[in-house]
């Protein structure tokens, strides 16, 4: 079985080195593990993407759920500062730790409601600024 970060049988990986500290880190398609995981964590802010993951049964895959738990390192410095939308990304990462949410996000209606709520919050934020 594969021994990458999504393998159930693999030992937990340490978080990748933050930019500037990367020495001989291998790349995947020209991107470092740090860059790939950053992009993935930021994509979690999109409820429609979460619905897509759920519809592909990834959110019920024990290896994928373990990978989501591993990604919790993004909630701490120095990684936190690299997130463009930390509030949304980290809130979704937190929700994905709950089995109930991983089941509920399968509903396109929930994904749509979360999109609408996110837009409403953005409009309110701009009004207050």
N, C-alpha and C positions, 0 to 999 in steps of 0.2 A: 504494500500500500504506500502511497505517496507520503513523504515526510514533511510537506510544506505546512504553512500556518493553518490550512483548512483540514488537515488530516487529523482524524480522531486519535490515531495511534502515535502521533508525533509528540515529542516533548514541547512544552510551551516555548515559543520564541521570545527573545528579548525584543523590545521595540527597536526599530532601526535607528541608526545615528541621525541626529538632526543635521540639516544642511551646514556645511562648513566643517563638519566632523567626519564626513564620509571619505574614507581612504580608498580601500580596494573593494568596496561593495559592488557586487555584481549587478548588472542591469538586466531588465526584462523588456525587450522591445525598445531599448534605449532609455528606459526610465528606471530609476532606483526604486527599491521597495518603499522608501519614505514617500516618494512622489506618487506611487500607485495607491498606497494606503491613504494618503492625504486626499487624493481625488475621490476615492471611494467613500471615505467618511463624509466629505462635503456633499456627495451625491445623495446621502441619506436624508438630507433636508427636504427632498422632494417626495411628497406622499405618493405621487403617481409612480415613482420609481420603486417605492416600497411595495406598492400594490403589484407591480410587475414581478418583483422578487417573490412575493407570496404566491402569485399565480403560477410561477414556475416551480413551486414547492421547495424553494431554497430555504425558506424560513422554518421548515420542518426538518431540515437536514441537520443532524447533530453536529457534524463537522462545521457547517456554516454558522450554527448557533455558537459554537465554541470560538469561531473566528470573530464573531461580533463581541463576545466577552473579552477576547484578546485586545480588541481595538479600544478598550477603555483607557488605554494609556494616553489617548488624545485629550482626555479631560484634565491632564496635568501639564505643568510647564516642563520642558520648553516647548512641547508640541502644540499646546493650546494656542499660542500666538500665531501659528501658521494657518489657522482656520479663517476663511473669509467670513462665514456666517456661523460663528461658534454657537450662538444660542439655538438656532434651528437644528444644526447638525448634531449637537450634543444632546438635545432634547429627544430627537428621534433615536439616537444611539441608546439613550437611557430607556426609552419605551421598548425598543427591540430586545431588551434584556428580559422582558415579561412575556411569558408564553401566551397569555390572553391577547395582548396587543398583536403579536405575530399572527394569531389566528384572525383577529378582527380586521386587520389591514387588508385581508383578502377581499373585503367588500369594496367595490369601486365607489359606492356611496360614501363610505368613511373617508376614502382618499380624497374625493371631491370636497367633502365638508371641511377637511383639514386644509385643502388648498384655499377655499373661500375664507376660512378663518385666518389663514396666514396673510392673505391679501388685505383683509379687513384690519388686521393688526398693523400692517405696513402703512396703510392710509392714515390710521389714527396716529401713528408715530410721526408721520410727516406733518400732520396738522398741529401737533404739539411742539414741533421744532421751530 
